[in-house]
Amino acid sequence: MKTDAIIIGSELDGLVAATRLCERGYSVRLFSTGAGSLHYSSDGIHVLGFSQATNEEYVSKPIEAISQLNQDHPYQKIGKDQAIDALSWYVNMIGDVHQHVLLNDCNKMVISPAGLNIPIYGTSKHQATIEQLDRENVTIVVFRGHRDFPAELIAVELGKKDTPSRVIQVDAPSEFLENAALAKSFDAMEDLDAYFATIGEAIPPETNVVLFPAVMGFSRHQEVLVTAERVLGMPCLEVPTLPPSIPGMRLEHAFVSHLKNNGISVHLGASISRSSFDENESIVIWDSMDRQYEASALVISSGGVLMGGLNVDSQGVIHETSLGLDTYQSEPLNAISVDRSLHALHTAGVETDNALRPKRNGSGTIQNVFVTGRTLAHWNPAAESSSEGVCVATGWAAAENAHQYLEEHNNG
Amino acid sequence: MPETAKRNSDSTRSDEVIWDSAAVLRSVDQCTKCGICHAHCPVAAATGEFPGPKYTGPQAQRFRIIGSGHELSPILCSGCGVCTSVCPNNVAITDIITLAKAEIGGHGTKIGIGQKLVNRPELVGRLSGVFPWLTNALLANSLVRRIVELVIGIHHKAPLPKVHGRKFDRWFADLLQPDGTPISFFTGCAIGNYDPDVGIAMVRVLNHLGYKVDVPTDLCCSLPMLSSGETDAARPRARALVDALQPAATANKKIISTSTSCSLTLRSKYAAFLDMTDHVSRNVANATVDACEFLLHRHVGQLRNTLHPIPLKVLYHGPCQLRGHQMGQPAVELLRLIPGINLEVSEADCCGIGGTYGYDKDKYDIAMSVGKTLIDQVKQVRPDVIVCDSETCRWNIEAQTSIETIHPVQMLMRALDAGD
């Protein structure tokens, strides 16, 4: 069973790499132990929110700040120009496959589930930003009994910006009150107009923007929100909830469905048990039920420690789990200094060259394996608020580098 | 990762990875309580009675270890396996819940007579197959079905299959096969009793590809028993089946199965639920292969050159057991080889029926609610034919949509025949 490429992992970067390779006409197979960390990702694209390299409280122009980052940072490895290409390709592609995302001139502030302001570069149409709420009168809607949406914290944060707001409780559209159950009930709702008309009665007349938790449907959230806006006569925006994130799940579903419909085989729930490869030759992997698959190029997008792409041994040393690739970490993880350990944990990962190619057992660079996203070392998604940006940029760059390799080695 | 299930990234293989019941239960410790399984569980979305896979699986398992007694929630799990497939940390959630069902059974919680009957599909098939026309006529009568529901608890709308007597046996006995590579076909309970045409198509496809087919046994794999907690009754039956298939495995023959659930049971569930990890059982497990997986891995080139165009709109629904097989959807890749086919792939995780889960009068409504996504997609796509690898899913989908629903090898057979 040979394909041009195999992707390991269904993180955003793996889905991006698979989509790009498919678009270039390659046969692709994707293996993933489980669903990826998009379940923790809110909406939009965080490119670079915070950096010690700039003197700002937060980064206002993330693309310009890329060249000030550490030389080993994934953005630096692929270069600013490729990062720009990757982001504009992504915005076009995702507009077709899922929903429109707008790249802004500079970072805006998005509201986190804990009410914090987080810089964000690419936003979707119904994603609430602080800028949109400036000088508005805001009502935050809570579905009675829904515990994953701390609306009061959001109201406090808006208060600090002198934005008047209040929280109102309305009846939930479903019997069950988890994020996913609420989203499904909006998908199934027959009379959206009637439902939002009832909500309208509870909204104080001075309101001119309504915030909902980001659970307004899985597959028809845009229709749901547009209907809400029409019925209520004002902008209706979503604010992320605590995990699992419905916007992230929407995105993952849209990707997987797009890949399947374009002939890519997705092996969900499959792990890699062993592999065999030599430099410049095709790669063979075996799944956990000992089926053999062969590919000319491999992309490793299996995530960090949380998603099992990396693990930590009892000595506090980081390992890459699918192929045993060489890793970097600033120091062993220990309990002596939590801050230093956390930094070491977040920035640990696979060491690569600028083409995202790793090494194994200290030998030469492997020419046809490319590593992306959180599996990579030298970046800190949490502290930088750069997760989606790095995943999109490295996923796209890995696909382009694999393309270059395949062109050179497939004899046409 | 649990120790026995540790992955090895070296190219030299040390020991085979076997998930026996100890490994399944040890995987509890891999759970980070991320909640992804719960967000995807179709049963938790359909009923408030089921607390969801995170709770009923790894969380409650810690208390089962200290023997906290009776609980009902595992029974409500349909065993679809979505939770296990989306878990980023290799927790064998569905198998943990299934083992809990067995433990509840061991504590004397009653398994109803209706469930016990559907747990013995080969027995039911044999009895009702004596006068198939009579059985079919009776089961088509709604009054009879109401009485059946009242007496033994099988829902009056549950999609029971038609019985066919021994149509496949008679056809196969008269078949003159050309010489070829020997291969075994494990028909299970379905082909002989309920689904003869799938068996006929499979044998014909294998003959076309140069195989000489033998049918070593028609014993039942006993998955319905295993997934409803009748573990002790399943044990001797599983041993008998492995013994019946052993000669084929010893002769290095592949054992082909058209039922994704029977093949999954042989390959991994006897180890997980019955700890059958002995040499003979593992040999049989490793020789067993799903029909579509086999065709995809061995015969893509040959099929591509011999399939004729079928200009039909086809909706493919991948059954839940494919997740347990961890092999993607090989049928999709095979169907795409058919020229002119207009193929749509199901967006639904599960058709709802969950093997025999939805037959129960108390679970039928949950099953229908779970299956709604698929039925809605069928209404929107309006396919000419629906294709699905698993028998109970096919019966359910056909009953609900009135659209012909066939196995992928039947579609391939039609494409091979189309040129004649």
HADDOCK unambig.tbl for C-alpha pairs under 7 A between the chains (distance, minus, plus):
assign (segid A and resid 1 and name CA) (segid B and resid 297 and name CA) 5.89 0.50 0.50
assign (segid A and resid 33 and name CA) (segid B and resid 88 and name CA) 5.71 0.50 0.50
assign (segid A and resid 33 and name CA) (segid B and resid 90 and name CA) 6.92 0.50 0.50
assign (segid A and resid 34 and name CA) (segid B and resid 85 and name CA) 5.53 0.50 0.50
assign (segid A and resid 34 and name CA) (segid B and resid 86 and name CA) 3.95 0.50 0.50
assign (segid A and resid 34 and name CA) (segid B and resid 87 and name CA) 4.61 0.50 0.50
assign (segid A and resid 34 and name CA) (segid B and resid 88 and name CA) 4.08 0.50 0.50
assign (segid A and resid 35 and name CA) (segid B and resid 86 and name CA) 4.52 0.50 0.50
assign (segid A and resid 35 and name CA) (segid B and resid 87 and name CA) 6.42 0.50 0.50
assign (segid A and resid 35 and name CA) (segid B and resid 88 and name CA) 6.02 0.50 0.50
assign (segid A and resid 36 and name CA) (segid B and resid 88 and name CA) 6.90 0.50 0.50
assign (segid A and resid 180 and name CA) (segid B and resid 39 and name CA) 5.42 0.50 0.50
assign (segid A and resid 181 and name CA) (segid B and resid 45 and name CA) 5.74 0.50 0.50
assign (segid A and resid 244 and name CA) (segid B and resid 35 and name CA) 6.82 0.50 0.50
assign (segid A and resid 244 and name CA) (segid B and resid 36 and name CA) 6.48 0.50 0.50
assign (segid A and resid 261 and name CA) (segid B and resid 345 and name CA) 6.87 0.50 0.50
assign (segid A and resid 265 and name CA) (segid B and resid 328 and name CA) 6.18 0.50 0.50
assign (segid A and resid 265 and name CA) (segid B and resid 329 and name CA) 6.91 0.50 0.50
assign (segid A and resid 266 and name CA) (segid B and resid 328 and name CA) 5.44 0.50 0.50
assign (segid A and resid 267 and name CA) (segid B and resid 326 and name CA) 6.17 0.50 0.50
assign (segid A and resid 267 and name CA) (segid B and resid 327 and name CA) 5.56 0.50 0.50
assign (segid A and resid 267 and name CA) (segid B and resid 328 and name CA) 3.97 0.50 0.50
assign (segid A and resid 268 and name CA) (segid B and resid 85 and name CA) 5.94 0.50 0.50
assign (segid A and resid 268 and name CA) (segid B and resid 323 and name CA) 6.93 0.50 0.50
assign (segid A and resid 268 and name CA) (segid B and resid 326 and name CA) 6.62 0.50 0.50
assign (segid A and resid 268 and name CA) (segid B and resid 328 and name CA) 6.55 0.50 0.50
assign (segid A and resid 269 and name CA) (segid B and resid 84 and name CA) 6.87 0.50 0.50
assign (segid A and resid 269 and name CA) (segid B and resid 85 and name CA) 3.93 0.50 0.50
assign (segid A and resid 269 and name CA) (segid B and resid 86 and name CA) 6.23 0.50 0.50
assign (segid A and resid 269 and name CA) (segid B and resid 323 and name CA) 6.46 0.50 0.50
assign (segid A and resid 269 and name CA) (segid B and resid 326 and name CA) 5.67 0.50 0.50
assign (segid A and resid 270 and name CA) (segid B and resid 326 and name CA) 4.84 0.50 0.50
assign (segid A and resid 273 and name CA) (segid B and resid 7 and name CA) 5.05 0.50 0.50
assign (segid A and resid 273 and name CA) (segid B and resid 8 and name CA) 5.67 0.50 0.50
assign (segid A and resid 273 and name CA) (segid B and resid 9 and name CA) 6.26 0.50 0.50
assign (segid A and resid 274 and name CA) (segid B and resid 8 and name CA) 5.59 0.50 0.50
assign (segid A and resid 274 and name CA) (segid B and resid 9 and name CA) 4.38 0.50 0.50
assign (segid A and resid 274 and name CA) (segid B and resid 10 and name CA) 5.73 0.50 0.50
assign (segid A and resid 274 and name CA) (segid B and resid 11 and name CA) 5.79 0.50 0.50
assign (segid A and resid 275 and name CA) (segid B and resid 9 and name CA) 6.11 0.50 0.50
assign (segid A and resid 275 and name CA) (segid B and resid 10 and name CA) 6.46 0.50 0.50
assign (segid A and resid 275 and name CA) (segid B and resid 11 and name CA) 5.25 0.50 0.50
assign (segid A and resid 276 and name CA) (segid B and resid 11 and name CA) 4.94 0.50 0.50
assign (segid A and resid 307 and name CA) (segid B and resid 88 and name CA) 5.50 0.50 0.50
assign (segid A and resid 307 and name CA) (segid B and resid 89 and name CA) 6.88 0.50 0.50
assign (segid A and resid 308 and name CA) (segid B and resid 88 and name CA) 6.61 0.50 0.50
assign (segid A and resid 308 and name CA) (segid B and resid 89 and name CA) 6.26 0.50 0.50
assign (segid A and resid 322 and name CA) (segid B and resid 9 and name CA) 6.36 0.50 0.50
assign (segid A and resid 323 and name CA) (segid B and resid 9 and name CA) 5.35 0.50 0.50
assign (segid A and resid 324 and name CA) (segid B and resid 9 and name CA) 6.19 0.50 0.50
